[in-house]
Amino acid sequence: MKDMVQLLIDVQELDQRIFSARHKKTTLLKERDQLLQQTDALQELLGQLDDRIAEAQTQRDSCQEALQQQLGQVEQCEGRLPEIKTQKEYLAVLKEVDAAKKQVKDLEDALLAKEQVLSELQADAEEKRQQHDSLGSDSSQRCNEIATLVEELDAALHQQDSQRGELIEKIAVPLRKRYELILSRLNGQALVEAREGTCQGCHMRLPPQFFNAMLKNRDITSCPHCNRLLYIAPETH
Protein backbone atom coordinates (compact mmCIF):
# COMPACT_ATOMS: atom_id res chain seq x y z
CA MET A 1 0.00 0.00 0.00
CA LYS A 2 2.92 2.34 0.70
CA ASP A 3 4.13 1.93 -2.87
CA MET A 4 0.61 2.55 -4.17
CA VAL A 5 0.34 5.76 -2.15
CA GLN A 6 3.64 6.99 -3.54
CA LEU A 7 2.52 6.14 -7.06
CA LEU A 8 -0.65 8.15 -6.59
CA ILE A 9 1.34 11.04 -5.13
CA ASP A 10 3.68 10.98 -8.13
CA VAL A 11 0.78 10.83 -10.57
CA GLN A 12 -1.00 13.71 -8.87
CA GLU A 13 2.12 15.89 -8.85
CA LEU A 14 2.47 15.18 -12.55
CA ASP A 15 -1.22 15.91 -13.14
CA GLN A 16 -0.91 19.25 -11.37
CA ARG A 17 2.02 20.18 -13.62
CA ILE A 18 -0.03 19.10 -16.63
CA PHE A 19 -3.04 21.15 -15.51
CA SER A 20 -0.79 24.15 -14.89
CA ALA A 21 0.80 23.86 -18.34
CA ARG A 22 -2.57 23.49 -20.05
CA HIS A 23 -3.94 26.50 -18.17
CA LYS A 24 -0.91 28.55 -19.16
CA LYS A 25 -1.29 27.47 -22.78
CA THR A 26 -4.98 28.43 -22.76
CA THR A 27 -4.11 31.83 -21.25
CA LEU A 28 -1.41 32.45 -23.85
CA LEU A 29 -3.69 31.49 -26.74
CA LYS A 30 -6.42 33.74 -25.35
CA GLU A 31 -3.92 36.61 -25.15
CA ARG A 32 -2.87 35.96 -28.75
CA ASP A 33 -6.48 35.94 -29.93
CA GLN A 34 -7.18 39.22 -28.11
CA LEU A 35 -4.15 40.85 -29.73
CA LEU A 36 -5.27 39.69 -33.17
CA GLN A 37 -8.82 40.88 -32.49
CA GLN A 38 -7.55 44.32 -31.45
CA THR A 39 -5.46 44.58 -34.61
CA ASP A 40 -8.37 43.42 -36.78
CA ALA A 41 -10.72 45.87 -35.06
CA LEU A 42 -8.36 48.77 -35.77
CA GLN A 43 -7.97 47.61 -39.37
CA GLU A 44 -11.74 47.50 -39.77
CA LEU A 45 -12.04 50.97 -38.22
CA LEU A 46 -9.40 52.28 -40.63
CA GLY A 47 -11.38 50.85 -43.53
CA GLN A 48 -14.52 52.62 -42.30
CA LEU A 49 -12.60 55.88 -41.89
CA ASP A 50 -11.17 55.56 -45.41
CA ASP A 51 -14.72 55.12 -46.74
CA ARG A 52 -15.90 58.21 -44.84
CA ILE A 53 -12.88 60.18 -46.09
CA ALA A 54 -13.64 59.18 -49.68
CA GLU A 55 -17.27 60.25 -49.23
CA ALA A 56 -16.20 63.54 -47.59
CA GLN A 57 -13.79 64.22 -50.46
CA THR A 58 -16.57 63.60 -52.99
CA GLN A 59 -18.86 66.01 -51.15
CA ARG A 60 -16.05 68.58 -50.89
CA ASP A 61 -15.30 68.30 -54.62
CA SER A 62 -18.99 68.64 -55.50
CA CYS A 63 -19.24 71.70 -53.32
CA GLN A 64 -16.13 73.20 -54.95
CA GLU A 65 -17.59 72.57 -58.40
CA ALA A 66 -20.89 74.19 -57.43
CA LEU A 67 -19.00 77.17 -56.00
CA GLN A 68 -17.02 77.63 -59.20
CA GLN A 69 -20.22 77.49 -61.23
CA GLN A 70 -21.86 80.06 -58.98
CA LEU A 71 -18.83 82.35 -59.18
CA GLY A 72 -19.11 82.11 -62.96
CA GLN A 73 -22.77 83.06 -62.68
CA VAL A 74 -21.87 86.17 -60.64
CA GLU A 75 -19.20 87.15 -63.15
CA GLN A 76 -21.64 86.65 -66.02
CA CYS A 77 -24.34 88.76 -64.37
CA GLU A 78 -21.90 91.54 -63.47
CA GLY A 79 -20.59 91.48 -67.05
CA ARG A 80 -24.06 92.30 -68.33
CA LEU A 81 -24.42 95.47 -66.26
CA PRO A 82 -22.51 97.85 -68.59
CA GLU A 83 -24.69 96.79 -71.53
CA ILE A 84 -28.04 97.42 -69.79
CA LYS A 85 -30.13 100.30 -71.23
CA THR A 86 -33.00 100.65 -68.76
CA GLN A 87 -33.18 101.22 -65.01
CA LYS A 88 -35.67 98.41 -64.60
CA GLU A 89 -33.45 95.87 -66.30
CA TYR A 90 -30.42 97.17 -64.37
CA LEU A 91 -32.18 96.63 -61.03
CA ALA A 92 -33.26 93.15 -62.11
CA VAL A 93 -29.69 92.15 -62.97
CA LEU A 94 -28.43 93.63 -59.68
CA LYS A 95 -30.97 91.45 -57.93
CA GLU A 96 -29.61 88.43 -59.78
CA VAL A 97 -26.06 89.40 -58.79
CA ASP A 98 -27.05 89.74 -55.12
CA ALA A 99 -28.80 86.35 -55.17
CA ALA A 100 -25.81 84.72 -56.87
CA LYS A 101 -23.41 86.28 -54.35
CA LYS A 102 -25.56 85.01 -51.49
CA GLN A 103 -25.39 81.52 -52.96
CA VAL A 104 -21.61 81.95 -53.28
CA LYS A 105 -21.41 82.86 -49.57
CA ASP A 106 -23.54 79.87 -48.63
CA LEU A 107 -21.40 77.58 -50.78
CA GLU A 108 -18.19 79.00 -49.27
CA ASP A 109 -19.53 78.33 -45.77
CA ALA A 110 -20.57 74.81 -46.78
CA LEU A 111 -17.19 74.20 -48.39
CA LEU A 112 -15.40 75.39 -45.25
CA ALA A 113 -17.51 73.01 -43.12
CA LYS A 114 -16.81 70.11 -45.47
CA GLU A 115 -13.08 70.90 -45.44
CA GLN A 116 -13.20 70.87 -41.63
CA VAL A 117 -14.98 67.49 -41.56
CA LEU A 118 -12.48 66.07 -44.06
CA SER A 119 -9.52 67.40 -42.07
CA GLU A 120 -10.83 65.89 -38.84
CA LEU A 121 -11.44 62.53 -40.52
CA GLN A 122 -7.95 62.53 -42.03
CA ALA A 123 -6.39 63.40 -38.65
CA ASP A 124 -8.40 60.65 -36.95
CA ALA A 125 -7.38 58.16 -39.63
CA GLU A 126 -3.72 59.11 -39.28
CA GLU A 127 -3.89 58.64 -35.50
CA LYS A 128 -5.60 55.27 -35.88
CA ARG A 129 -3.09 54.23 -38.55
CA GLN A 130 -0.20 55.01 -36.20
CA GLN A 131 -1.94 53.04 -33.45
CA HIS A 132 -2.48 50.16 -35.85
CA ASP A 133 1.14 50.15 -36.99
CA SER A 134 2.42 50.30 -33.40
CA LEU A 135 -0.02 47.64 -32.19
CA GLY A 136 0.71 45.51 -35.23
CA SER A 137 4.44 45.60 -34.56
CA ASP A 138 4.02 44.88 -30.84
CA SER A 139 1.39 42.21 -31.50
CA SER A 140 3.55 40.49 -34.08
CA GLN A 141 6.46 40.34 -31.65
CA ARG A 142 4.28 39.12 -28.80
CA CYS A 143 2.52 36.55 -31.01
CA ASN A 144 5.92 35.16 -32.01
CA GLU A 145 6.86 34.93 -28.32
CA ILE A 146 3.55 33.19 -27.57
CA ALA A 147 4.10 30.74 -30.44
CA THR A 148 7.50 29.82 -28.98
CA LEU A 149 6.08 29.42 -25.46
CA VAL A 150 3.16 27.30 -26.72
CA GLU A 151 5.57 25.10 -28.67
CA GLU A 152 7.63 24.58 -25.51
CA LEU A 153 4.49 23.82 -23.49
CA ASP A 154 3.31 21.33 -26.10
CA ALA A 155 6.65 19.55 -25.96
CA ALA A 156 6.53 19.46 -22.14
CA LEU A 157 2.92 18.25 -22.17
CA HIS A 158 3.78 15.48 -24.62
CA GLN A 159 6.55 14.27 -22.33
CA GLN A 160 4.40 14.59 -19.19
CA ASP A 161 1.48 12.76 -20.78
CA SER A 162 3.84 9.93 -21.69
CA GLN A 163 5.23 9.78 -18.15
CA ARG A 164 1.72 9.84 -16.74
CA GLY A 165 0.63 6.97 -18.97
CA GLU A 166 3.48 4.84 -17.67
CA LEU A 167 2.75 5.64 -14.01
CA ILE A 168 -1.03 5.31 -14.14
CA GLU A 169 -0.77 1.80 -15.59
CA LYS A 170 0.95 0.69 -12.37
CA ILE A 171 -2.05 1.66 -10.24
CA ALA A 172 -4.77 -0.92 -9.60
CA VAL A 173 -7.72 -0.38 -11.94
CA PRO A 174 -10.42 0.22 -9.24
CA LEU A 175 -8.23 2.78 -7.44
CA ARG A 176 -7.21 4.35 -10.73
CA LYS A 177 -10.86 4.83 -11.73
CA ARG A 178 -11.69 6.42 -8.37
CA TYR A 179 -8.72 8.72 -8.70
CA GLU A 180 -9.60 9.74 -12.28
CA LEU A 181 -13.24 10.41 -11.33
CA ILE A 182 -12.35 12.59 -8.36
CA LEU A 183 -9.62 14.33 -10.35
CA SER A 184 -12.10 15.39 -13.03
CA ARG A 185 -14.47 16.78 -10.39
CA LEU A 186 -12.02 18.58 -8.13
CA ASN A 187 -9.69 20.30 -10.60
CA GLY A 188 -6.43 18.52 -10.07
CA GLN A 189 -6.45 17.52 -6.38
CA ALA A 190 -7.87 14.07 -5.91
CA LEU A 191 -5.40 12.72 -3.32
CA VAL A 192 -4.68 14.50 -0.02
CA GLU A 193 -3.06 13.67 3.28
CA ALA A 194 -5.03 13.00 6.44
CA ARG A 195 -3.06 14.78 9.13
CA GLU A 196 -3.81 15.29 12.83
CA GLY A 197 -7.37 14.14 12.34
CA THR A 198 -8.06 16.58 9.48
CA CYS A 199 -8.51 16.18 5.73
CA GLN A 200 -5.93 18.44 4.09
CA GLY A 201 -8.20 18.87 1.08
CA CYS A 202 -11.39 20.26 2.64
CA HIS A 203 -9.82 20.93 6.09
CA MET A 204 -12.73 19.24 7.87
CA ARG A 205 -12.21 17.19 11.01
CA LEU A 206 -12.38 13.45 10.44
CA PRO A 207 -14.33 11.22 12.81
CA PRO A 208 -11.84 10.01 15.48
CA GLN A 209 -12.64 6.34 14.91
CA PHE A 210 -12.25 6.81 11.16
CA PHE A 211 -8.87 8.54 11.54
CA ASN A 212 -7.60 5.97 14.06
CA ALA A 213 -8.51 3.19 11.63
CA MET A 214 -6.49 4.97 8.95
CA LEU A 215 -3.49 5.24 11.27
CA LYS A 216 -3.73 1.54 11.99
CA ASN A 217 -4.40 0.17 8.53
CA ARG A 218 -2.59 2.78 6.37
CA ASP A 219 -5.16 2.16 3.65
CA ILE A 220 -6.20 4.63 0.99
CA THR A 221 -9.77 5.66 1.71
CA SER A 222 -12.17 8.47 0.91
CA CYS A 223 -12.85 11.58 2.97
CA PRO A 224 -16.42 11.41 4.30
CA HIS A 225 -16.80 15.16 3.64
CA CYS A 226 -15.25 15.91 0.22
CA ASN A 227 -14.74 12.38 -1.16
CA ARG A 228 -11.07 12.98 -1.95
CA LEU A 229 -8.75 10.02 -1.57
CA LEU A 230 -7.00 10.13 1.81
CA TYR A 231 -3.68 8.64 2.83
CA ILE A 232 -1.46 8.68 5.89
CA ALA A 233 2.07 9.96 5.33
CA PRO A 234 4.71 7.29 6.17
CA GLU A 235 6.16 9.33 9.03
CA THR A 236 2.76 9.85 10.69
CA HIS A 237 2.20 7.89 13.86
FENCOR-V575502 format. One record per pair of residues at least 12 apart in sequence whose C-alpha atoms are under 10 Angstrom apart, sorted by the first residue. I is the first residue (numbers start at 1). J is the second residue. D is the distance in whole Angstrom. If there is no record, write none. Layout:
i: {I | I}
j: {J | J}
d: {D | D}
This chain:
i: {1 | 1 | 1 | 1 | 1 | 2 | 2 | 2 | 2 | 2 | 2 | 2 | 3 | 4 | 4 | 4 | 4 | 4 | 4 | 5 | 5 | 5 | 5 | 5 | 5 | 5 | 5 | 5 | 5 | 6 | 6 | 6 | 7 | 7 | 7 | 7 | 8 | 8 | 8 | 8 | 8 | 8 | 8 | 8 | 8 | 8 | 8 | 8 | 9 | 9 | 9 | 9 | 9 | 10 | 10 | 10 | 11 | 11 | 11 | 11 | 11 | 11 | 11 | 11 | 11 | 12 | 12 | 12 | 12 | 12 | 12 | 12 | 12 | 12 | 13 | 13 | 13 | 13 | 14 | 14 | 14 | 14 | 14 | 14 | 15 | 15 | 15 | 15 | 15 | 15 | 15 | 15 | 16 | 16 | 16 | 17 | 17 | 17 | 17 | 18 | 18 | 18 | 18 | 18 | 18 | 18 | 18 | 18 | 19 | 19 | 19 | 20 | 21 | 21 | 21 | 21 | 21 | 21 | 21 | 22 | 22 | 22 | 22 | 24 | 24 | 24 | 25 | 25 | 25 | 25 | 25 | 25 | 25 | 25 | 26 | 28 | 28 | 28 | 28 | 28 | 28 | 29 | 29 | 29 | 29 | 31 | 31 | 31 | 31 | 32 | 32 | 32 | 32 | 32 | 32 | 32 | 32 | 33 | 34 | 35 | 35 | 35 | 35 | 35 | 35 | 35 | 36 | 36 | 36 | 36 | 36 | 38 | 38 | 38 | 38 | 39 | 39 | 39 | 39 | 39 | 39 | 39 | 39 | 39 | 40 | 40 | 41 | 42 | 42 | 42 | 42 | 42 | 42 | 42 | 43 | 43 | 43 | 43 | 43 | 45 | 45 | 45 | 45 | 46 | 46 | 46 | 46 | 46 | 46 | 46 | 47 | 48 | 49 | 49 | 49 | 49 | 49 | 49 | 50 | 50 | 50 | 52 | 52 | 52 | 52 | 52 | 53 | 53 | 53 | 53 | 53 | 53 | 53 | 54 | 55 | 56 | 56 | 56 | 56 | 56 | 56 | 56 | 57 | 57 | 57 | 57 | 57 | 58 | 59 | 59 | 59 | 59 | 59 | 60 | 60 | 60 | 60 | 60 | 60 | 60 | 60 | 60 | 61 | 61 | 61 | 62 | 63 | 63 | 63 | 63 | 63 | 63 | 64 | 64 | 64 | 64 | 64 | 64 | 65 | 66 | 66 | 66 | 66 | 66 | 67 | 67 | 67 | 67 | 67 | 67 | 67 | 67 | 68 | 68 | 69 | 70 | 70 | 70 | 70 | 70 | 70 | 70 | 71 | 71 | 71 | 71 | 71 | 72 | 73 | 73 | 73 | 73 | 73 | 74 | 74 | 74 | 74 | 74 | 74 | 74 | 74 | 74 | 74 | 75 | 75 | 75 | 76 | 77 | 77 | 77 | 77 | 77 | 77 | 77 | 78 | 78 | 78 | 78 | 78 | 80 | 80 | 81 | 81 | 81 | 168 | 175 | 175 | 175 | 178 | 178 | 178 | 178 | 178 | 179 | 179 | 179 | 181 | 182 | 182 | 182 | 182 | 183 | 183 | 185 | 186 | 186 | 186 | 186 | 189 | 189 | 189 | 190 | 190 | 190 | 190 | 190 | 190 | 191 | 191 | 191 | 191 | 191 | 191 | 191 | 191 | 191 | 192 | 192 | 192 | 192 | 192 | 192 | 192 | 192 | 193 | 193 | 193 | 193 | 193 | 193 | 193 | 194 | 194 | 194 | 194 | 194 | 194 | 194 | 194 | 194 | 194 | 194 | 194 | 195 | 195 | 195 | 195 | 195 | 195 | 195 | 195 | 196 | 196 | 196 | 196 | 196 | 197 | 197 | 197 | 197 | 197 | 197 | 198 | 198 | 199 | 199 | 199 | 199 | 199 | 199 | 199 | 199 | 199 | 199 | 200 | 200 | 200 | 201 | 201 | 201 | 201 | 201 | 201 | 201 | 202 | 202 | 202 | 202 | 202 | 203 | 203 | 204 | 204 | 204 | 204 | 205 | 205 | 205 | 206 | 206 | 206 | 207 | 207 | 210 | 210 | 211 | 211 | 212 | 214 | 214 | 214 | 215 | 215 | 215 | 215 | 215 | 215 | 216 | 216 | 217 | 218 | 218 | 218 | 218 | 218 | 218 | 219 | 219 | 220}
j: {217 | 218 | 219 | 220 | 231 | 218 | 219 | 220 | 231 | 232 | 233 | 234 | 171 | 170 | 171 | 172 | 175 | 219 | 220 | 171 | 191 | 218 | 219 | 220 | 230 | 231 | 232 | 233 | 234 | 231 | 233 | 234 | 167 | 168 | 170 | 171 | 167 | 168 | 170 | 171 | 175 | 176 | 179 | 190 | 191 | 192 | 229 | 231 | 190 | 191 | 192 | 193 | 231 | 164 | 167 | 168 | 163 | 164 | 165 | 166 | 167 | 168 | 171 | 179 | 191 | 164 | 168 | 179 | 183 | 188 | 189 | 190 | 191 | 192 | 164 | 188 | 189 | 191 | 160 | 161 | 163 | 164 | 167 | 188 | 160 | 161 | 164 | 183 | 187 | 188 | 189 | 190 | 187 | 188 | 189 | 156 | 157 | 160 | 188 | 153 | 156 | 157 | 158 | 159 | 160 | 161 | 164 | 188 | 157 | 187 | 188 | 188 | 150 | 152 | 153 | 154 | 156 | 157 | 160 | 150 | 153 | 154 | 157 | 149 | 150 | 153 | 146 | 147 | 149 | 150 | 151 | 152 | 153 | 154 | 150 | 143 | 145 | 146 | 147 | 149 | 150 | 143 | 146 | 147 | 150 | 139 | 142 | 143 | 146 | 139 | 140 | 142 | 143 | 144 | 145 | 146 | 147 | 143 | 139 | 135 | 136 | 138 | 139 | 140 | 142 | 143 | 135 | 136 | 139 | 140 | 143 | 132 | 135 | 136 | 139 | 131 | 132 | 133 | 134 | 135 | 136 | 137 | 139 | 140 | 132 | 136 | 132 | 128 | 129 | 131 | 132 | 133 | 135 | 136 | 128 | 129 | 132 | 133 | 136 | 125 | 128 | 129 | 132 | 124 | 125 | 126 | 127 | 128 | 129 | 132 | 125 | 125 | 121 | 122 | 124 | 125 | 126 | 128 | 121 | 122 | 125 | 117 | 118 | 121 | 122 | 125 | 117 | 118 | 119 | 120 | 121 | 122 | 125 | 118 | 118 | 114 | 115 | 116 | 117 | 118 | 119 | 121 | 114 | 115 | 117 | 118 | 119 | 114 | 110 | 111 | 114 | 115 | 118 | 110 | 111 | 112 | 113 | 114 | 115 | 116 | 117 | 118 | 111 | 114 | 115 | 111 | 107 | 108 | 110 | 111 | 112 | 114 | 107 | 108 | 110 | 111 | 112 | 114 | 107 | 103 | 104 | 107 | 108 | 111 | 103 | 104 | 105 | 106 | 107 | 108 | 110 | 111 | 104 | 107 | 104 | 100 | 101 | 102 | 103 | 104 | 105 | 107 | 100 | 101 | 103 | 104 | 105 | 100 | 96 | 97 | 100 | 101 | 104 | 94 | 96 | 97 | 98 | 99 | 100 | 101 | 102 | 103 | 104 | 97 | 100 | 101 | 97 | 93 | 94 | 95 | 96 | 97 | 98 | 100 | 93 | 94 | 96 | 97 | 98 | 93 | 94 | 93 | 94 | 97 | 180 | 220 | 221 | 229 | 190 | 222 | 227 | 228 | 229 | 191 | 228 | 229 | 228 | 226 | 227 | 228 | 229 | 228 | 229 | 228 | 201 | 226 | 227 | 228 | 201 | 228 | 229 | 222 | 226 | 227 | 228 | 229 | 230 | 220 | 221 | 222 | 223 | 227 | 228 | 229 | 230 | 231 | 222 | 223 | 228 | 229 | 230 | 231 | 232 | 233 | 220 | 228 | 229 | 230 | 231 | 232 | 233 | 206 | 211 | 214 | 215 | 221 | 223 | 229 | 230 | 231 | 232 | 233 | 236 | 211 | 215 | 230 | 231 | 232 | 233 | 236 | 237 | 208 | 211 | 232 | 236 | 237 | 209 | 210 | 211 | 212 | 214 | 215 | 211 | 223 | 211 | 222 | 223 | 224 | 225 | 226 | 228 | 229 | 230 | 231 | 223 | 228 | 230 | 223 | 225 | 226 | 227 | 228 | 229 | 230 | 223 | 225 | 226 | 227 | 228 | 225 | 226 | 223 | 224 | 225 | 226 | 223 | 224 | 225 | 223 | 224 | 225 | 223 | 224 | 223 | 224 | 223 | 232 | 237 | 230 | 231 | 232 | 231 | 232 | 233 | 234 | 236 | 237 | 232 | 237 | 232 | 230 | 231 | 232 | 233 | 234 | 236 | 231 | 232 | 232}
d: {10 | 7 | 7 | 8 | 10 | 8 | 9 | 9 | 9 | 9 | 9 | 8 | 10 | 8 | 7 | 8 | 9 | 10 | 9 | 9 | 9 | 9 | 9 | 7 | 9 | 7 | 9 | 9 | 10 | 10 | 9 | 10 | 7 | 8 | 8 | 7 | 9 | 8 | 10 | 8 | 9 | 9 | 8 | 9 | 7 | 10 | 10 | 10 | 10 | 7 | 9 | 10 | 10 | 9 | 8 | 10 | 9 | 6 | 9 | 10 | 7 | 7 | 10 | 10 | 10 | 9 | 10 | 9 | 9 | 7 | 7 | 7 | 7 | 10 | 10 | 9 | 9 | 10 | 7 | 9 | 8 | 7 | 10 | 10 | 8 | 9 | 8 | 9 | 10 | 7 | 9 | 10 | 9 | 6 | 8 | 10 | 9 | 8 | 9 | 9 | 9 | 6 | 10 | 10 | 7 | 8 | 9 | 9 | 9 | 8 | 7 | 9 | 9 | 10 | 6 | 9 | 8 | 7 | 10 | 10 | 8 | 9 | 8 | 9 | 9 | 8 | 9 | 10 | 8 | 6 | 9 | 10 | 7 | 8 | 9 | 9 | 10 | 6 | 9 | 8 | 7 | 9 | 7 | 9 | 8 | 10 | 9 | 9 | 9 | 8 | 9 | 8 | 6 | 9 | 10 | 7 | 9 | 9 | 10 | 8 | 9 | 9 | 6 | 9 | 9 | 8 | 10 | 9 | 7 | 9 | 9 | 9 | 8 | 9 | 9 | 9 | 6 | 9 | 10 | 7 | 6 | 10 | 8 | 10 | 9 | 9 | 9 | 7 | 8 | 8 | 6 | 10 | 9 | 10 | 9 | 8 | 7 | 10 | 10 | 9 | 8 | 10 | 10 | 9 | 6 | 9 | 10 | 7 | 7 | 9 | 9 | 9 | 7 | 8 | 8 | 6 | 10 | 9 | 9 | 8 | 7 | 10 | 9 | 8 | 9 | 10 | 9 | 6 | 9 | 9 | 6 | 7 | 9 | 9 | 9 | 7 | 8 | 10 | 7 | 6 | 9 | 9 | 8 | 8 | 10 | 7 | 10 | 10 | 10 | 9 | 7 | 9 | 10 | 9 | 6 | 9 | 9 | 6 | 7 | 10 | 9 | 8 | 9 | 9 | 10 | 9 | 7 | 8 | 7 | 6 | 10 | 8 | 8 | 8 | 9 | 7 | 10 | 10 | 10 | 10 | 9 | 7 | 10 | 10 | 8 | 6 | 9 | 9 | 6 | 7 | 10 | 8 | 9 | 9 | 9 | 6 | 8 | 10 | 7 | 6 | 10 | 9 | 8 | 8 | 9 | 7 | 10 | 9 | 9 | 8 | 7 | 9 | 10 | 10 | 8 | 6 | 8 | 9 | 6 | 6 | 10 | 10 | 8 | 8 | 9 | 10 | 9 | 6 | 8 | 10 | 7 | 6 | 10 | 9 | 8 | 8 | 9 | 7 | 10 | 8 | 10 | 7 | 8 | 10 | 10 | 9 | 10 | 9 | 9 | 10 | 10 | 9 | 8 | 7 | 8 | 7 | 10 | 10 | 8 | 7 | 8 | 9 | 10 | 10 | 10 | 9 | 10 | 8 | 8 | 8 | 9 | 10 | 10 | 9 | 5 | 6 | 9 | 9 | 10 | 9 | 10 | 10 | 6 | 5 | 6 | 8 | 10 | 9 | 7 | 6 | 5 | 7 | 9 | 10 | 10 | 10 | 8 | 5 | 5 | 6 | 7 | 8 | 8 | 9 | 9 | 10 | 9 | 9 | 6 | 6 | 6 | 8 | 9 | 9 | 10 | 10 | 9 | 7 | 8 | 8 | 10 | 10 | 9 | 10 | 9 | 10 | 10 | 9 | 6 | 8 | 10 | 10 | 8 | 10 | 10 | 10 | 7 | 9 | 9 | 9 | 9 | 10 | 7 | 9 | 10 | 10 | 9 | 9 | 10 | 8 | 9 | 7 | 9 | 9 | 9 | 8 | 6 | 9 | 9 | 9 | 9 | 9 | 9 | 7 | 9 | 10 | 10 | 9 | 8 | 8 | 8 | 10 | 9 | 9 | 9 | 10 | 9 | 10 | 9 | 8 | 7 | 9 | 7 | 9 | 10 | 8 | 7 | 10 | 9 | 9 | 10 | 7 | 6 | 9 | 9 | 10 | 7 | 8 | 8}
